[in-house]
Amino acid sequence: MSLIEAILLGIVQGLTEFLPISSSAHLRIVPALMGWSDPGAAFTAIIQIGTLVAVMLYFRHDIAAIIKGVIEGLVKQKPLGTPEAKMGWMIAAGTLPIVVFGLLFASEIETSLRSLYWVSGTLIGLALILSLAEYQIKSRIKRGLSLKSIEQIGWKEALLIGLAQSIALIPGSSRSGVTITGGLFLHLSREAAARFSFLLSLPSVFAAALLQLYKTWGSITATPENTTNIIVATIVSGIVGYASIAFLLSYLKEHSTTIFILYRLAAGVGLLYLVFTGVLQP
């Protein structure tokens, strides 16, 4: 990997990690279109550290309040005594499904599920599911029914959105895409679904990045170029990712996810065309 490739892939990761269009898909598609080798699932997981830091910086006040609430709850022997403490434990519970499925299907995630057939299928399939969620939300708004804020998220919402998050293990699905979709089906507002999606991603992304760092440390540090490339890609992804978070939360206050649905459909169909015509190898 050249430094230019690393910078471009960092930009791709930062742009697509939080938009519901799948960073893992784009980190698979862009190198294929450019004629580069697949950077692999490990590279994808490690440079997510950059976007992880972006989430931590953007939501630093929320995260500090949640950590403080959890610690104080344990000290006072009232672990669910405050909304912040309850949110912390709900995030922990919502993380369990992706951990379980990630361990069960670790081999497939890093090999067969990276096939462009899977990527295109999940891009298209989950776009259709997101469109159903959007239809439901618009229907509720037309009927004058209220949508839930992030403060109204309960155990049911946390666990079901956490279960939806496990689908993000399949490249092309999008972590933010599946969790936002799950939130919409559970009557959360678009902004609330996105905010909870970002907070829910913290434990699993952190754990996946640490695991891949441990497993691939020898390769990363094999040459100075390897180390430099992954550091640069991670930093770039963090800077771009921070801007992406701000954009999406602002956008969803006034707009639906329709533009992302259309993009996913176009990308999925276009990818299938390139595979079937032999331009890209699946």
C-alpha positions as CSV (number, residue, x, y, z in Angstrom):
1,M,0.0,0.0,0.0
2,S,1.3,3.4,-1.0
3,L,0.9,6.5,1.2
4,I,-1.6,7.9,-1.4
5,E,-3.7,4.7,-1.1
6,A,-3.6,5.0,2.7
7,I,-4.8,8.6,2.6
8,L,-7.6,7.9,0.1
9,L,-8.8,4.9,2.2
10,G,-8.7,7.0,5.3
11,I,-10.9,9.5,3.6
12,V,-13.3,6.8,2.4
13,Q,-13.5,5.3,6.0
14,G,-14.2,8.7,7.5
15,L,-16.8,9.6,5.0
16,T,-18.7,6.3,5.0
17,E,-18.4,5.1,8.6
18,F,-21.2,7.2,9.9
19,L,-23.3,7.7,6.8
20,P,-25.6,4.7,6.4
21,I,-23.9,3.5,3.2
22,S,-21.3,1.1,4.6
23,S,-17.6,1.9,5.2
24,S,-16.6,-1.8,4.8
25,A,-18.3,-2.0,1.4
26,H,-16.5,1.1,0.2
27,L,-13.2,-0.1,1.6
28,R,-13.7,-3.2,-0.5
29,I,-15.1,-1.5,-3.6
30,V,-12.7,1.5,-4.0
31,P,-9.5,-0.6,-4.0
32,A,-11.2,-3.0,-6.5
33,L,-12.1,-0.1,-8.8
34,M,-8.6,1.4,-8.5
35,G,-6.9,-2.0,-9.2
36,W,-5.4,-2.2,-5.7
37,S,-5.4,-5.3,-3.5
38,D,-8.1,-5.7,-0.9
39,P,-6.8,-4.0,2.3
40,G,-8.6,-6.7,4.3
41,A,-10.9,-6.9,7.3
42,A,-8.0,-6.2,9.7
43,F,-7.1,-2.9,8.0
44,T,-10.7,-1.9,8.1
45,A,-11.0,-2.6,11.8
46,I,-7.8,-0.9,12.8
47,I,-8.4,2.4,11.0
48,Q,-11.8,2.5,12.7
49,I,-9.8,3.7,15.7
50,G,-9.7,7.1,13.9
51,T,-13.5,7.3,13.6
52,L,-13.8,5.8,17.1
53,V,-11.8,8.8,18.4
54,A,-14.0,11.1,16.4
55,V,-17.1,9.7,18.1
56,M,-15.5,10.1,21.5
57,L,-14.6,13.7,20.9
58,Y,-17.9,14.6,19.4
59,F,-19.9,13.0,22.2
60,R,-17.3,13.6,25.0
61,H,-19.9,15.3,27.3
62,D,-22.4,12.5,26.8
63,I,-19.7,9.8,27.3
64,A,-18.3,11.5,30.5
65,A,-21.8,11.7,31.9
66,I,-22.5,8.0,31.2
67,I,-19.2,6.9,32.7
68,K,-19.8,9.0,35.8
69,G,-23.3,7.7,36.1
70,V,-22.2,4.1,35.9
71,I,-19.4,4.5,38.4
72,E,-21.6,6.4,40.9
73,G,-24.3,3.9,40.5
74,L,-22.0,1.0,41.4
75,V,-20.6,2.9,44.3
76,K,-24.0,3.7,45.7
77,Q,-25.2,0.2,44.8
78,K,-27.9,1.6,42.5
79,P,-26.6,0.7,39.1
80,L,-29.7,1.9,37.3
81,G,-30.3,4.9,39.6
82,T,-29.8,7.6,36.9
83,P,-30.7,7.9,33.2
84,E,-27.0,8.2,32.4
85,A,-26.1,5.0,34.4
86,K,-29.0,3.2,32.7
87,M,-27.8,4.3,29.3
88,G,-24.4,2.9,30.0
89,W,-25.7,-0.5,30.9
90,M,-28.0,-0.5,27.9
91,I,-25.1,0.2,25.6
92,A,-23.2,-2.7,27.3
93,A,-26.2,-5.0,26.8
94,G,-26.7,-3.9,23.2
95,T,-23.1,-4.7,22.4
96,L,-23.4,-8.4,23.4
97,P,-25.0,-9.6,20.2
98,I,-22.3,-8.3,17.9
99,V,-19.6,-9.7,20.2
100,V,-21.3,-13.2,20.1
101,F,-21.8,-13.2,16.3
102,G,-18.4,-11.7,15.7
103,L,-16.7,-14.6,17.5
104,L,-18.9,-17.2,16.0
105,F,-18.4,-16.1,12.4
106,A,-14.9,-14.5,12.6
107,S,-13.5,-16.7,9.8
108,E,-16.4,-16.0,7.4
109,I,-16.3,-12.2,8.1
110,E,-12.7,-12.0,7.1
111,T,-13.1,-14.3,4.0
112,S,-16.2,-15.4,2.2
113,L,-18.5,-12.5,3.4
114,R,-16.1,-10.0,1.7
115,S,-17.3,-11.3,-1.7
116,L,-18.6,-8.5,-3.8
117,Y,-21.8,-10.6,-4.3
118,W,-22.4,-10.3,-0.5
119,V,-21.5,-6.6,-0.6
120,S,-23.9,-5.8,-3.4
121,G,-26.7,-7.9,-1.9
122,T,-26.5,-6.2,1.5
123,L,-26.3,-2.7,-0.1
124,I,-29.5,-3.4,-2.0
125,G,-31.3,-5.5,0.6
126,L,-30.8,-3.2,3.5
127,A,-31.7,-0.2,1.4
128,L,-35.1,-1.7,0.8
129,I,-35.5,-2.4,4.6
130,L,-34.4,1.2,5.4
131,S,-37.0,2.4,2.9
132,L,-39.7,0.5,4.9
133,A,-38.5,2.0,8.1
134,E,-38.7,5.5,6.5
135,Y,-42.2,4.8,5.3
136,Q,-43.3,3.8,8.8
137,I,-41.8,7.0,10.3
138,K,-43.4,9.2,7.7
139,S,-46.7,7.5,8.3
140,R,-46.5,8.2,12.1
141,I,-45.7,11.8,11.5
142,K,-48.7,12.2,9.1
143,R,-50.9,10.7,11.8
144,G,-49.6,13.1,14.4
145,L,-47.9,10.4,16.5
146,S,-44.8,11.4,18.4
147,L,-41.3,9.9,17.9
148,K,-39.1,8.9,20.7
149,S,-36.0,10.9,21.8
150,I,-32.8,9.3,22.9
151,E,-33.9,9.9,26.6
152,Q,-36.9,7.6,25.9
153,I,-34.8,4.6,24.8
154,G,-35.5,1.6,27.0
155,W,-34.1,-1.9,27.4
156,K,-36.2,-3.2,24.5
157,E,-34.9,-0.6,22.1
158,A,-31.3,-1.1,23.2
159,L,-31.3,-4.8,22.9
160,L,-33.1,-4.9,19.5
161,I,-30.9,-2.2,18.0
162,G,-27.9,-4.1,19.4
163,L,-29.2,-7.2,17.7
164,A,-29.5,-5.2,14.4
165,Q,-26.0,-4.0,14.9
166,S,-24.7,-7.5,14.5
167,I,-25.8,-7.5,10.9
168,A,-23.1,-4.9,10.3
169,L,-20.5,-7.7,10.5
170,I,-21.5,-8.4,6.9
171,P,-19.6,-6.0,4.6
172,G,-22.1,-3.7,2.7
173,S,-24.6,-3.5,5.5
174,S,-23.3,-0.4,7.4
175,R,-23.2,-0.3,11.2
176,S,-24.9,3.1,11.3
177,G,-27.3,2.0,8.6
178,V,-28.6,-1.1,10.4
179,T,-28.8,0.5,13.8
180,I,-30.5,3.6,12.5
181,T,-32.9,1.4,10.6
182,G,-33.6,-0.6,13.8
183,G,-34.2,2.7,15.7
184,L,-36.7,3.9,13.1
185,F,-38.6,0.7,13.3
186,L,-38.8,1.2,17.0
187,H,-40.2,4.7,16.5
188,L,-37.1,6.7,17.4
189,S,-36.7,10.1,15.6
190,R,-34.0,10.0,12.9
191,E,-31.6,12.1,15.0
192,A,-32.2,10.0,18.1
193,A,-31.6,6.8,16.2
194,A,-28.3,8.2,14.8
195,R,-27.1,9.5,18.1
196,F,-27.7,6.1,19.9
197,S,-26.2,4.4,16.9
198,F,-22.9,6.3,17.4
199,L,-22.8,5.7,21.1
200,L,-23.6,2.0,20.7
201,S,-20.7,1.6,18.3
202,L,-18.1,2.6,20.8
203,P,-17.5,-0.7,22.7
204,S,-17.6,-3.0,19.7
205,V,-15.4,-0.9,17.4
206,F,-12.9,-0.4,20.3
207,A,-12.8,-4.2,21.0
208,A,-12.5,-5.1,17.3
209,A,-9.7,-2.6,16.7
210,L,-7.7,-3.9,19.7
211,L,-8.2,-7.5,18.6
212,Q,-6.9,-6.8,15.1
213,L,-4.0,-4.7,16.4
214,Y,-3.0,-7.7,18.5
215,K,-3.4,-10.2,15.7
216,T,-1.7,-8.2,13.0
217,W,0.9,-6.2,15.0
218,G,3.8,-8.1,13.3
219,S,2.5,-7.1,9.9
220,I,1.9,-3.5,10.8
221,T,5.3,-3.0,12.2
222,A,7.1,-5.2,9.6
223,T,8.3,-2.1,7.8
224,P,8.3,1.7,8.5
225,E,6.1,2.1,5.5
226,N,3.4,-0.2,6.8
227,T,3.3,1.6,10.2
228,T,3.2,5.0,8.6
229,N,0.4,4.1,6.2
230,I,-1.9,2.7,8.8
231,I,-1.2,5.7,11.2
232,V,-1.9,8.2,8.4
233,A,-5.1,6.3,7.3
234,T,-6.3,6.3,10.9
235,I,-5.7,10.0,11.5
236,V,-7.3,11.0,8.2
237,S,-10.3,8.8,8.9
238,G,-10.7,10.5,12.3
239,I,-10.6,14.0,10.9
240,V,-13.1,13.3,8.1
241,G,-15.2,11.1,10.4
242,Y,-15.7,14.0,12.9
243,A,-17.1,16.2,10.1
244,S,-19.3,13.3,8.9
245,I,-20.9,13.0,12.3
246,A,-21.7,16.7,12.5
247,F,-23.1,16.6,8.9
248,L,-25.4,13.6,9.5
249,L,-26.9,14.7,12.8
250,S,-27.6,18.1,11.3
251,Y,-29.0,16.6,8.1
252,L,-31.3,14.2,9.8
253,K,-33.0,17.0,11.8
254,E,-34.6,18.2,8.7
255,H,-34.3,15.4,6.1
256,S,-35.1,11.7,5.7
257,T,-32.6,9.0,4.8
258,T,-34.0,8.8,1.2
259,I,-30.8,10.1,-0.4
260,F,-28.8,7.3,1.3
261,I,-31.4,4.7,0.2
262,L,-31.1,5.8,-3.4
263,Y,-27.3,5.8,-3.2
264,R,-27.2,2.3,-1.7
265,L,-29.5,1.0,-4.5
266,A,-27.4,2.6,-7.2
267,A,-24.1,1.4,-5.7
268,G,-25.4,-2.2,-5.3
269,V,-26.8,-2.4,-8.8
270,G,-23.7,-0.8,-10.3
271,L,-21.5,-3.2,-8.4
272,L,-23.4,-6.2,-9.6
273,Y,-23.1,-4.9,-13.2
274,L,-19.4,-4.5,-12.9
275,V,-19.1,-8.1,-11.5
276,F,-21.3,-9.7,-14.1
277,T,-19.5,-7.9,-17.0
278,G,-16.1,-9.0,-15.7
279,V,-14.8,-5.5,-14.8
280,L,-14.4,-6.6,-11.2
281,Q,-13.7,-10.0,-9.8
282,P,-16.1,-11.0,-7.0
